[in-house]
Each structure stands twice: as C-alpha cells, then as structure tokens.
Amino acid sequence: MYDIDRELDTSGLNCPLPILRAKKVLATMQAGQVLKIIATDPGSARDFPVFARQTGNELLEAREEGGKFYYLLRKA
C-alpha cells in the first residue's frame, strides 16, 4: 500500500477536467509524493495512463470499483 499525500475527487467531471485538476494539484506537490484521484468519467481509464506517460509521473495504480475509477500517481 502507498502513503497518500493528497486526494482529489473529480466525481461528476468529464474529460478533460479530471486531468486538468490533477495536473494543477500535482504542480503543488513535491517529487515522490502520491496523489489519489477519484473519477467517474469512464474516459479517465484511457486518459490517466497517457497523462502519466506524457508527464513522466508514475501511475502506481488504476482500478475501477462500483462505477468509480481510482488512480494513484507519484509525482516525478
């Protein structure tokens, strides 16, 4: 399990808002810190792996549970 430094709930928001909000929060975090993101947009399952690759942040976890999507990103 990972230590969560910040949590961001983007439930109800559609693409590209979950990514934009995550980018904004990550900008305030230190390298190595972990951001937990909660989303309801099914497109986020495709968007967050691409976002992690493009930004160099590490996608530690991506899972769907009960219609919600959970992501853990470690800031590069």
VENURSUL-V356896 format. One record per backbone hydrogen bond with DSSP energy under -1.0 kcal/mol. CO is the residue of the C=O (numbers start at 1). NH is the residue of the N-H. Records with the same first field share a line. If there is no record, write none. Layout:
BEGIN
CO->NH / NH
END
This chain:
BEGIN
6->36
8->38
10->13
14->17
16->20
17->21
18->22
19->23
20->24
21->25
22->26
23->27
25->28
26->29
30->33
33->75
34->5 / 6
35->73
36->8
37->71
38->10
39->69
41->44
42->45
43->46 / 47
44->48
46->50
47->51
48->52
49->53
50->54
51->55
52->56
58->74
61->72
63->70
65->68
68->65
69->39
70->63
71->37
72->60 / 61
73->35
74->58
75->32
END
